[in-house]
Amino acid sequence: MEEYLKEPELRDLHKVELEMARCFDSQDYQEGYRAFLEKRKPRFQGK
């Protein structure tokens, strides 16, 4: 994701949207969201 934002030639909106969707579908994102709602520290696993 960082790579797409840093390099002007890689700033293809479609690619950025796909990468964002991939992040939001991750288990770590879901854990972070649940942890926020439960007011606890997240336990990320790199997935």
Order of alpha helices (4+ residues) and beta strands (2+ residues): alpha-alpha-alpha
